[in-house]
Structure formats: C-alpha cells, structure tokens
Amino acid sequence: MKTKLFSALAIAILVCSCAGKKSSEGTFTVMTYNIGSLSKYEGCSAEGIASVIKAEDPVLVGLNELDSCNTRHNTDQLKDIAEALGGWNFSFSKSLDYKGGAYGNGVVSSKPIIARYRIELPRFEGSEIRSVAVVETEDMVFAATHLEHTSDAVSRSQAAIINDWFAIHYTGYDKPVILCGDLNSTPSSSTLIELRRLWNVLSVDQPTHSTEKPHICIDYVLSFKTARQVKVLDSKVVYEEKGINVARESDHFPVMVKFKVLPKQESLTFVHMTDTQIGFKDETPSWQLSRDRMNAAVDVVNAIHPAMAFITGDLINDAYDTLQNRIYVEGKARFNPSIPVYEVPGNHDIRGYSEDKHAHYMDLRGYDRFSIEKDGHAFVGFDTNCIKDGAKKVEAAQLEWLEGELAKYAGAKSLNIFIHCPVIRENIYEKEDYFNFPMDKRYKYISLFKKYGVDAVYAGHTHQDYYSEYEGIKFITAGPVGSPLKLGYTGFNIVNIGPSGIIAEFVATPGEGLSQRITF
C-alpha cells in the first residue's frame, strides 16, 4: 500500500492512526442514515434508530445530523446509538459548535476502527461549516458527510474538496473506499456530476426525503473509482421494516447497499505536473513564492508516492536566469529518489525556437524528449516549441522519431503523450490561439495519435485545467504548480490507469491552492 498523506490539506485533521495493511475481500452491507438529531417526531430515540439498523445488519453506518452534549440534547447521540447496537465502535466528526456542544456526522462500526480522520469543509457565505467523518477498518475506508443545502454551487465546491482529499489519500488504494451521506443534491445536480467524476454511485435512485411525503433522492452511497472495486449485490431505500415504523424515526429514510469486493486488478498511478515556472508572477525576494509552491507540491507527491512524475514544461520563467534554474533544480531534487521524474520543455524554456536556445536548454536538462515503458504502459514526451514556432526541419526530424516510438508501443496497455502546449483545450473546433495548436497541426497530430492508438495526451501551458475527448483520445491539461491565471489555481494532476480506465484529478496544492480551489 502507498503511504497516506495525513497533513496534505489543512482541512484534514488526523485523530488517530494505526492503519492496517490487509487487503479487503468478501461481501459487506453498509448504510447511510440522516437521523435528524432525533428531533423530527415525538418518540425518536437512539434505540429506535438502532432497531432499524439491526434489521438490515450492516457492518458500517454513516449518520448525519448528530447532536453531541448540547443544550438541545444533553447527550452524545452517536455514543447512545453505538451502545444501543450492542457496543459498536464509533467516530464523531464535529461540523460546528452548537448550543454549548457540537453537531455533525458520525460512523458506527461493528468491527474495530483502526484509523479516524476529520475533513473540515470550509464555510461559505450564508452556509454552515460542514465536515466528513472518515474511518478505516480492516476491510474498507468508510466516510460520512452532510453537504450544504442552501446552494448547489456551495455543495459542488464541497464535493470538489472531497474529491481532492480522497484523490490525494486513496488513489490506487487496495481497499474499497466508500462515501455516504445526505448530499442535499439530486442525481442530476452539478454536485453529483462533480462527484461522479471520481465516484460510482452504488445506491438506488429512489426518494429518501421526506418520510411523510417521499419525493426527492438526496441520500447516497458511493465508491471511489481508483481504489479497490466493488460489485453491488443489492440496494434499497428502507421504507419499512417488520414491527418498526421507519417513517417516524427520522424525516429521512435510510439507504442500504450490499456489495462484493472484487479481486484486485492492476492499477498504475502517476503524477502530471506542469508550469512550475519559477519567477512567473512572483514579486517576492529571490522568487520565494515560486520556491514554496514547488516545494509544497513535491512534498505532497512524495507522500502519495506515485510510480512516476512528469513535468510538462515552463520549468522556469526566464531560460537564462541562473537563480530560477537553481531553485527549480533544488525543487526537483526534493522528489523521493525512488520516483522517476521526466520533463519536456515549454515555451519559456526555449523562447522562440533557435539552435542556440535549444542547445542552452539541452545543456541545462540533457534531453528534450523521452520514451519509456512501465508495467506494460507506454509514456512518450516531446517538444512542442518547434511545432508552435514553425521550425519545420526540426519538427520533421522530431516527427520521424515520434512515429517510430509510437509504432514500438502498438501492444501497450496504454499509450500516453506528454507535451507543453495543448493540441486542443476544450474541443477540436476551438479557435486557434496562443494556447493550442494551429488547426492544420492539430488534425495532423491527432491523426497520428489515432493511428497508433494513443489513449491520452497531457499538457500544460494554459495555467488552468481542462479536459476533453476527441476520436477516443483524452486531452488532459493540468493547471500550474506555479502561478495561476484567471480562475485557475495551483496544483497538479493525479492520474490513475486502472479498472475504471484513465482517471485524472487536478488537485489543489495545500495552502494557497486550496483557497483558490473554493470558487463558484
């Protein structure tokens, strides 16, 4: 298993950790249940909630709207439910201080909890502080959350932060990773669209609210696409149980999912970084901001410990600035030596293509293209400067090399291209500009990629992240490690090639990148 990064995001607070290393297998039932603080109807009780849970026999349950020792309920409701279940293990995640106590989410587990985490979701104007309770057992990682109800834009931003946190901590994990809760969002909402990029919805699409008049689905159980995969055996909204009036225990119906853990399948994780661009939009002495941003990103990558790292150009802002180069080299040296790092030049590394400028770059870096294979997957990087700057003879020589390399990888499990300037950002028909290939060039290279079965093309240059597909090829553009432009933010792509295909998540670098991530 990879090492988990417990301090990667300021919003992640480690409560305790003794995470196990046993691979998960078997069949499990889980549940999500918004209990409405046991306040919705007269007679609601921990014993009543426990009776509903017992009837479905889950191993883990995520609970929302829990009071903890406040003046509304001077008791620990999660502890009371755990005791009513016969002494289950439990973990509470405070969302906010409330009436002299706390209010939040929790998890109860029939098995030992070997690690606990709390993710605090930042407060937005007009909204409450929200949180995620995360636990790990020997069989799975299980999380419960309750997203904002006032605005789909707010809950979508919360979902984006959740995606980042789980991508950093659990990409390629050898246990199922389950997220559940009251997401206050319908299946067609932008919040669910955001989550579905990285999660499979396991639960049925049936009304969960309200118990008096069921009309809307807002409670879900999901599984993380880049962790151990599961197969749903059964799922239902629990509308009734023999001898129990489920509709009078809360204003939400619980949701149950039974799944089987699938055999482990091959998975490869790498990191795609770009535009470290030391010195760009940096007015701090000795480019300290650029240094800090690169170092922070590399530190997170080391904790993730991917198979490889790729940096797609604009390594420094001024190709001839010795201090910028030294900062970049020192930052690159921070990578764990066991993580191979490959790079290609950007337009700031070779400003206006010429033999002299290219020679200077080669003196600094030693190569301007690469071709490698890892576990049956192929990775090819090359220089887009000669293409954009019209250096025809140089481009022709590189193109001959490129086609020869692509031909070598005809039987590869996947074929991945790394360049600085995107071929396209959003679609094949977009207007030609500084940030993409000329129209004739984009068709030329896409035809070549299609001929040899290229699966994905990774680029930078735009200082914003984009994703598009054309002719079966994924075009994945990462935002910068360095300074962003417009609505961009600092970060890097975590890419997993596994059972769910190629999945790339552009995650915010902790600190400044996170604050920029929260925009709507």
Salt bridges, closest charged atoms under 4 A:
GLU56 OE2 - LYS236 NZ 3.22
ASP67 OD2 - ARG72 NE 2.72
ASP67 OD2 - HIS73 ND1 2.65
ASP97 OD1 - LYS94 NZ 2.90
GLU120 OE1 - ARG118 NH2 2.99
GLU128 OE1 - ARG130 NH2 3.33
GLU136 OE1 - LYS4 NZ 3.71
GLU136 OE2 - LYS175 NZ 2.83
ASP139 OD2 - LYS111 NZ 2.73
GLU148 OE1 - ARG130 NE 3.39
GLU148 OE2 - HIS149 ND1 3.49
ASP164 OD2 - ARG517 NE 3.23
ASP174 OD1 - ARG228 NH1 2.90
ASP182 OD2 - HIS146 NE2 3.11
ASP182 OD2 - HIS252 NE2 3.53
GLU194 OE2 - ARG197 NH2 2.70
GLU194 OE2 - ARG517 NH2 4.00
GLU212 OE2 - ARG248 NH1 3.99
ASP219 OD1 - HIS252 ND1 2.88
ASP251 OD2 - LYS40 NZ 3.98
GLU266 OE2 - HIS377 NE2 3.18
GLU266 OE1 - LYS413 NZ 2.65
ASP275 OD1 - HIS463 NE2 3.39
ASP299 OD2 - ARG334 NH2 2.87
ASP314 OD2 - HIS420 NE2 3.37
GLU330 OE1 - ARG291 NH1 3.15
GLU330 OE2 - ARG326 NE 3.70
GLU343 OE2 - LYS332 NZ 3.18
ASP368 OD2 - HIS358 NE2 2.74
ASP368 OD1 - ARG369 NE 3.38
GLU395 OE1 - LYS441 NZ 2.77
GLU395 OE2 - LYS444 NZ 3.54
GLU403 OE2 - LYS451 NZ 3.15
GLU405 OE1 - LYS408 NZ 2.91
ASP433 OD1 - ARG425 NH1 2.86
GLU469 OE2 - LYS474 NZ 3.22
GLU471 OE1 - LYS450 NZ 2.70
GLU505 OE1 - ARG197 NH1 2.75
GLU505 OE2 - ARG517 NH2 3.62
GLU512 OE2 - ARG293 NH2 2.63
